[in-house]
Amino acid sequence: MPEQPLIPKTPEEVAEEWRASPRRIRSKAREIHAFALIGNKMRLFPKHVEALAKAFEV
């Protein structure tokens, strides 16, 4: 069975799922260097979303 392609999410999509602000998601992603730039747009792949989730844990 072929692997599904990794589809990146925008910070806005992650923020909506987590009920947080996109600005906070972008800020934390930059702080921990967990993002990819495609052109000049920030994108979050699954490994980045996992890293963000760990960073937000209390």
N, C-alpha and C positions, 0 to 999 in steps of 0.2 A: 504494500500500500504506500503510495507516495506521500511524502511529508507535506503538510500544509505550509504555504509560504508565511513567513513572519510579517504580519501587517502591523506597522507602527500606529500608535495612537497619538493624538494631539494632547497637550496638557489640558485643554478644555474638556476633552472626552474623559480623561482620567478624573478630573475635578468633578464632573457631573456624576460619575459612578461612585465616587467617594464622598460626595456632598461637601466638597471643599472649594476654595476659590482657585481659579486657574493661576492667579498670581502667586499664591503660596506653593502650588505644585511646581511652577517654573523656578521659583526661588530655591526650593529645596533640591530640585534636580541639578541646578547649577552648583549649589553648595557641595553636593556629593559627587559631582561629575557623572551623573547617571542620565545621559541623554545623547541623542545623535542630531547633528545638524544636516539637514538635507536642503541644499540651497541655503537659504537664510531662515528656514523654519525648524523649530525644535520638534523632534519626534521622539516618542518613547516606545521602545521595543519591550517585549515581555520581561527581559532581564532587567531593564531599567525600572519597570513598574515594580518588580519584586524588590529591587534595591530601595526604591522609595518607600515601599510598605515597611521594610525593616527600619528605615531611618525615622519613620513616623511613630514606630512603636514606643510605648512609654516604658 
